[in-house]
Amino acid sequence: MQANIIPLSFEYPVSATQAGRLLKLQRDILEKVALGINYQQILDDLCKAAESMVEGAVASVMVFDASGEFLTVLAAPSIPSKAIAALNGLIPGEQAGSCGTAVYSGKAQFVINTKTDRRWCNLQKIVTDFGVGACWSHPVKIEQDKAIGSFALSSFEERTPSVFYKQLLETGAHIVGIIIKRQQEEQALWDLAHYDALTGLANRTLFNERFASTLKNALTNEQHLALLMLDLDGFKDINDTQGHDIGDLVLQQVADNVQRVLGVVEVFARLGGDEFVVLLCYSGDKAVVAQLAEKIVSLFQQKINVAGCAFALSTSIGVSLFPEDGQSTQVLLRNADTAMYAAKKSGRNCARFYSADLTRTVRERMELIADMRLALLKQEFVLHYQPQYCQLSNALVGIEALVRWQHPEKGLIPPNIFIPVAEDSGFIKELGLWVFTEACRQCLQWWASGIPHFSLAINLSVKQLNAANIQQFQSVLEGLDFPIQWLELEVTESLVMQQGSLDELKKLEALGIRIAMDDFGTGHSSLAQLKHLPISKLKIDRSFVQDLSTDVSDRVIAKSIIAMGHSLGLKIVAEGVETKVQQDYLVQHGCDIIQGYLLSQPLSPAQFVELFFGD
């Protein structure tokens, strides 16, 4: 702080004693700043120190309010509260008293007689009510030529300032500038640590602090709290397709929209990414919280318009209540997150309140994830293979590898039980690589035994479609010396239609791997889009196959898919064929390949061998 002390070579001559008093004033005040004493106390001490040097005078500090339009009293320990109230709201100008004029002009103002000086002509009531005789004021600056306030000495009698008093004003104003600048810098650092730079909302740190204090008050005063955790549905697609700059604009718009419907709440914060949280006190009527959650969900019925584009988003909200759902910040946050996850599982675009059943479900899910990882180490996963038959030659032309879990206690667990959890948890990457490797190895073994070559179809998850996994696939193929022309990867229609996924699929195609579009008809692809996709087969979704004998619409859809695929030179596979009627209709309209229980259920490796070498 030493560098901020005013040098003793003053513009006006003062005695050595007076200069020493000014230097001591600076040192005493700046030492308090360095020690971290409360800034309000320091400013009050500065005013009192100045008053001790000017008999019959009171000191004050005025600064701009938050709007930057008028001045308010920041420190005036010896001035009556009524006088402070009269001064607050002073608008700087040429006739705004000593302080308002000093701030307006950027120059010190020395009013000797407030009753006759034109600078005080609009403030005569203050002169009369509080006996102000003279007033000297110096502008406070923290940047060159920009006054942000004033430091003043007011006397109860007409008075001309001495050289020492003028220097005291200049010194005081300089010290006030240092204190305010230091306070602003510390506030800026605090804001940086506690507010989200993108949306201006409280960040995770500030939310945790306010949540802890609010919860403490609620415990003491027996209040009810509601915690709403919001997660945007589909936001990742915006970042992936439009870029993070547009994504940031969307987040800002979402924050503004939600802020407008919240009203008074304890805190609205952005925890990170596309996750927000609302904490509020409420009467205990759960319906009030439900109405607020519904109001937030309804906001997203309107598209988000930014940068000339309109984006359709929704939000999933999880709600936990105090004291019913927990009495600590950690438990309430965890339960709100659990409820939010349940909202997503329920179809998104909705709110779910926490219940103990949800915790049990989450616990079971976590146990399942742990069991799956252990099962992979213990080699409990097995592959079954469902044959695919050509309808012209009746020959086996391919197989689809299907993973099963041979649990030592629960028996054979079907994929619909564990695959969705593997997808959500990311375990599908490890499991998928094992499936890929084992299926390729098994086919090589069959072909070496004399079984004719056929296509090997392996399902591909969206979590597997990235550069790292593709490199792993390539390494497996090279290590096994697998004939890549016999490999086919099946991806869902929705996955193929994502731009990022499409780029990776083209890389797979460049390696010589064929791509089949699975579950076709359930997505939103068009004929115009299909002709640009790196696919060689379409698989008609089983939902259109199962009712072919009774549903006219399904027959029309199946027939159209076959015709459309053939027009693009694609092979058509129908899965889930279980009756002769279904098969006959599909074959009649040109379906190339049939897969389903009518011809064969999924087979273990030993059962598959029996197709060729059995008695």
Secondary structure as GFF3:
##gff-version 3
##sequence-region A 1 615
A	DSSP	three_ten_helix	2	4	.	.	.	ID=ss1
A	DSSP	alpha_helix	16	34	.	.	.	ID=ss2
A	DSSP	alpha_helix	39	53	.	.	.	ID=ss3
A	DSSP	beta_strand	57	64	.	.	.	ID=ss4
A	DSSP	beta_strand	71	75	.	.	.	ID=ss5
A	DSSP	alpha_helix	81	87	.	.	.	ID=ss6
A	DSSP	alpha_helix	97	105	.	.	.	ID=ss7
A	DSSP	beta_strand	109	111	.	.	.	ID=ss8
A	DSSP	three_ten_helix	118	123	.	.	.	ID=ss9
A	DSSP	alpha_helix	124	130	.	.	.	ID=ss10
A	DSSP	beta_strand	134	143	.	.	.	ID=ss11
A	DSSP	beta_strand	146	155	.	.	.	ID=ss12
A	DSSP	alpha_helix	163	194	.	.	.	ID=ss13
A	DSSP	alpha_helix	204	221	.	.	.	ID=ss14
A	DSSP	beta_strand	224	233	.	.	.	ID=ss15
A	DSSP	alpha_helix	235	242	.	.	.	ID=ss16
A	DSSP	alpha_helix	244	262	.	.	.	ID=ss17
A	DSSP	beta_strand	267	272	.	.	.	ID=ss18
A	DSSP	beta_strand	275	282	.	.	.	ID=ss19
A	DSSP	alpha_helix	286	299	.	.	.	ID=ss20
A	DSSP	beta_strand	304	306	.	.	.	ID=ss21
A	DSSP	beta_strand	309	311	.	.	.	ID=ss22
A	DSSP	beta_strand	314	322	.	.	.	ID=ss23
A	DSSP	alpha_helix	329	345	.	.	.	ID=ss24
A	DSSP	beta_strand	351	353	.	.	.	ID=ss25
A	DSSP	alpha_helix	356	377	.	.	.	ID=ss26
A	DSSP	beta_strand	381	390	.	.	.	ID=ss27
A	DSSP	beta_strand	396	407	.	.	.	ID=ss28
A	DSSP	beta_strand	411	413	.	.	.	ID=ss29
A	DSSP	alpha_helix	415	425	.	.	.	ID=ss30
A	DSSP	alpha_helix	428	448	.	.	.	ID=ss31
A	DSSP	beta_strand	455	459	.	.	.	ID=ss32
A	DSSP	three_ten_helix	462	464	.	.	.	ID=ss33
A	DSSP	alpha_helix	467	480	.	.	.	ID=ss34
A	DSSP	three_ten_helix	484	486	.	.	.	ID=ss35
A	DSSP	beta_strand	487	492	.	.	.	ID=ss36
A	DSSP	alpha_helix	493	496	.	.	.	ID=ss37
A	DSSP	alpha_helix	499	510	.	.	.	ID=ss38
A	DSSP	beta_strand	514	520	.	.	.	ID=ss39
A	DSSP	alpha_helix	527	530	.	.	.	ID=ss40
A	DSSP	beta_strand	537	540	.	.	.	ID=ss41
A	DSSP	alpha_helix	542	545	.	.	.	ID=ss42
A	DSSP	alpha_helix	552	567	.	.	.	ID=ss43
A	DSSP	beta_strand	571	575	.	.	.	ID=ss44
A	DSSP	alpha_helix	580	588	.	.	.	ID=ss45
A	DSSP	beta_strand	593	595	.	.	.	ID=ss46
A	DSSP	alpha_helix	605	613	.	.	.	ID=ss47
###
